[in-house]
Amino acid sequence: MAEIALVSNPNVGLTKAQENKKYVNDLSTLNLGPTHPATHGIFQNILTMDGETIVDAEQTVGYIHRAFEKIAERRPLYQITTLTDRMNYCSSPINNMGWHMTVEKLLGVEVPKRAQYIRVIMMELARIADHIICNSILAVDTGALTGYFYVFEWREHIYEIYEEMCGARLTTNMGRCGGMERDLSKEAIRKINVLLDDFPKVLLEFESMIKRNRIFMDRTQNVGMISAERALNYGFTGPNLRATGVDYDVRAMNPYSSYEDFEFEIPVGTKGDTYDRFLVRGEEMWQSLSIIKQALQNLPEGPYHADAPQYYLPEKQQVYSNMEALIYHFKIVMGEIDAPVGEVYHSVEGGNGELGFYLVSDGGRTPYRLKFRRPSFIYYQAFPEMAIGTTLSDAIITMSSMNVIAGELDA
């Protein structure tokens, strides 16, 4: 009778390849998106899971790719503003102003100081709105719903200021090449002052609920970490880079729109984890409030747009009564004014980092080439590295703290 060998290790006798195959069969594939709420229905992560732990990740982007850069080659310069609205729609005015400044650099248009200060106010309001969304939703993703409802109301107040300035709320199409389409009204100033007076109390209370909350800290500290070196290698900018300890901010390093006139600090983190990203964005809101206050207190007198009739739409009343204004209005709207030959790059500090526009003109009425530098598209590449080794619930809050805006991801 043959003897029966009792083998305690089931892998004894298997080759290395057989062992790996057996292990692979124990793994599972999970689609995080595009239908998961955390991915907004428009980007996907294919995760390889060992139980609850992520061992591999691969992104799929392009679900809402709208070919903005190609569309821009068939549009007059001023019509491209509406495309920029639909990139980071959480802070549209920053996109709008960044594009206007790029065009002004190409055209050689000097914008009056008052218009620059108004732009700063609108851009910093947009930054606050952007960070409200990111930080309050991050809190929701860790189970804290109350703070979200409390602080999110002030995003609506900011949208009311947008409405007063341009008539729109989300996709603002704010400003014009050469300045602003209208001056700060008394009602807009009143609403801004209300925000400066009342929002700090709300922000302070939100932070007191979340910042030192033990559950929130346990869920976010040492989660989704990335080093400063790796972040720089990927091309990180904005709060995600500053959370690693690198104090790079376009407003300070390459000032535009008179940012050199304002005093503000650049908050930085140390670990580059989810908690640091939350803290950096929180502190940036305080800095933005300070900048807005300085801009209002020191708002210069003078015109709110440049004297550039060939590029800036004339007042409607002039169009009805003045032949030259009517001609310029027609030529600008119909895109019949040629741009000078040249190539320029201009960047602004967007809600998520350095938002840049590389514009090439061959002297025609539309760009020969236009390239958007979209921060979300750049730092989203690092998500697998930040997620591997963590659990599925950690991956959700890591992605939330990175603030991946799909409109900016898929321009």
QUIMO-V995561 format. One line per field, one symbol per residue. ss: DSSP state (A for helix, B for strand, O for the rest). phi: phi as a letter, one per 30 degrees, with the letter a starting at -180 (. if undefined). burial: + if it has 16 or more other ideal C-beta (glycine too) atoms within 10 Angstrom, else -. A space follows every 50 residues. Layout:
ss = ???
phi = ???
burial = ???
This chain:
ss = OOOOOOOOOOOOOOOAAAAAAAAAAOOBBBBBOOOOAAAOOOOBBBBBBB OOBBBBBBBBOOOOOOOAAAAAOOOBAAAAAAAAAOOOOOOAAAAAAAAA AAAAAAAOOOOOAAAAAAAAAAAAAAAAAAAAAAAAAAAAAOOOOAAAAA AAAAAAAAAAAAAAAAOOOOOOOOOBOOBOOOOOOAAAAAAAAAAAAAAA AAAAAAAAAAOOOAAAAAAAOOOOOOOAAAAAAAOOOAAAAAOOOOOOOA AAAOOOOOAAAOOOOOOOOOOOOAAAAAAAAAAAAAAAAAAAAAAAAOOO OOOOBOOOOOOOOOOAAAAAAOAAAAAAAAAAAOOOOOOOBBBBBBBBBO OOOBBBBBBBBBOOOBOOBBBBBOAAAAAAAAAAAAAOOOBAAAAAAAAA AAOOOAAAAOO
phi = .ddcdccdcdddjddddddddddedddbcbdcjdcdedchibabbccccc iccdcaabdbcjdbdcheddeddcbeedddedddecddddbeeddeddde dddddddicccedddddddeedddddddeddedddddedddcjcdddedd ddeddddddddeeddbibcccdhdibdjkcdadddddddddddddddcde dddddddddcecdddddddcdicidbddddddddjebiedddddjcccbe dcdbebhidddccaccdbcbcicddddddddddddddddddddddddcdd djdcaddbddbcededddddbbddddddedddddiccddddlbbbbbbdd dckdccbcccccjdcbddabbcccedddddedeeddcdjcdddddddddd ddidcddddcd
burial = -------------------------------+++-+-+++-++++-+++- ---+--+-+-+-++---++--+--++++-++-++++++++++++++++++ +++++++-+-++++++++++++++++++++++++++++++++-+--++-- ++-++-+++-++-+++----++++++++++++-+---+--++--+---+- -++--++-+++-+--+--++--++++-+--+--+++++++++++-+-+++ +----++++-++-+-++++-++++++++++++++++++++++++++--+- ---+++-++-++++---++-----+--++--+--+---+----+-+++++ +++++++++++----++--+-+++++++++-+++-++--+---+++++++ +++++++++++
